[in-house]
Amino acid sequence: MAAKLGGGGGGRFNLGQNSDINVTPFVDVMLVLLIIFMVSIPAATVSIKLDLPPAIPPPPGTKVKEPILINIQGTGGLYIGDQATSLGTLPADLSGVLTRDDPTLPPTQQRVYIRADRTVRYGDFMAVMNTLQGNGFYQVALINEEIS
């Protein structure tokens, strides 16, 4: 099939066929790629620099405002703090509590915290969230349990 160039069958320059797989170049290329990726990955991570203000504690004797909590029980109970309410009266009751707590701000601009029992159905939780959002309460924060 193929013609041999440069001479006959057996000479001093006859190399013959090499049927062994040479993996040395493959390993060399893989190690070079590994080193390149190890060097470039830390440089590729994006960090956002923030100039955070220092934490300044309130002056002694200053009363710290307690947050307004909406508590959702697994049995279906809905409370604003310790006051029982229902889904239909939640916006009006919440507005009253927020107005008493801080009359200088409109109720819809004050932060409200929601705490739900572990057994609360997702649909019930979302009904409370949708009711708040539908009535203009967008400053909503969620309370979770600390993992220890």
N, C-alpha and C positions, 0 to 999 in steps of 0.2 A: 504494500500500500504506500508506504512512504519511502522515499529514497534516502539513503544515508549519504551525507555529504562528507567529503574529506577522507575518504579511504574505505577500506574493506572492513571485514568482520571484526577482527580483534587487533587492536593496536594499543599503543600506549595512551592514546587520548579517548579511548572508548569508556564512556561513563556508564553505560547500561541504563536500565530503567529503574526508577526509584518509586516503589509502590507504597512506601510508608507515608503516613500523614504527618506533616510537620506543623505542630501546634504552637511552636515557639513564637512566630510572628503574631499569631492570633492573641496569645497571652500578653505579648508586649503591647499590642494595640489596646487591649482591654484595660491593662494597668494604667496606661497613659490616659485613657478616657476617665477612669476612676479618679485619678489624681486631678484632672481638669474639673470634674464635677465637684469633688470635695473642696476645691479651692473657690469655685465660682458660686456655689450654693449660698454660703453665708453672705456674700456680697449682694446676692439677688434678693434677700429678704428686705422688705420695705419697712422702715420704721418711721413713724410720724412723730416729729418733734413738737412737743407742746410746752408752752411756757405757763405752767400751772401757778396759780397764786399760792402763797404760803397759807398753811392752816393756822388761823388765828382763833383761839378760843374766845367765847363770849366773856365779857367782863364779869367779875364776881357779883353775884346777887341778881343777875339777869335771868328772868324766867324763860326757859326754852319752850317754844310752842310745841305741843303734842300734835302729832299728825292725825288727820281724820281718817279712820279706818272703816272700810266697808267689809264686813265679815259675811262669808257665804258658808253655810253649814251643809254637810252632806245630806241632812234630812230635809233640806229645802228652805231652812230659815235664812232670812236676810236681815242683817243688822247694820246700822250706822253707829259705830261705837257700841254702846250698850242698848241703844234704842231700836226696837223691832220695827221693821218696815216691810213693804212688799215691792215687787217689781213695778207695779203701776204707780205707786206713790214715791218711788225712790228719788226721782229728780226734785220734786217739791220738798221732800224731807231733807235731802242733801243740801239744797239751797238754803233752807232755814238754818241748818247746823253750821254751814260755812259762813252765813251772814252774821250769826251770833259770834262765831269764832274770830273773824276778822272783817269788820264792817267796812274797812277802807278799800278792799278789793272786791270786784264782782265775783260771785260764786264760781262762774265758769272759768275764771283765771287762777283759781286756787288749786293746789295739788291735792289729789285724793289717792289714798292707798287702798288696794284691794287685797284681802287675804282670804283664801279659800281652803276648805277642808280637803284632805287627800281624796276623799270619796265623792267629791262633787263631780257631776257629769260635765263634760266639756260644753255641751249645749247650754246648760244652765249658767255656766261661767260666761259664755259668749253672749247670752241674753242680757246679763248685767252690763257687760262691756258695750254692747250695741245700744242699750238704753242710755247709758251715760254719753256715748258719742253722739247719739241722735239728739240729745238735749244740750249739746255744746260743751260737755265736760271732756276736754282733750288732755288735761294735765293729770293723767292716770298713771300710777306706778304700781307694780306688783310686789308683794311681800313673799319671800320664800324662806324656807327653813334652812338654817345653817347646816352644812354637811360637816360632820365631825368624825 
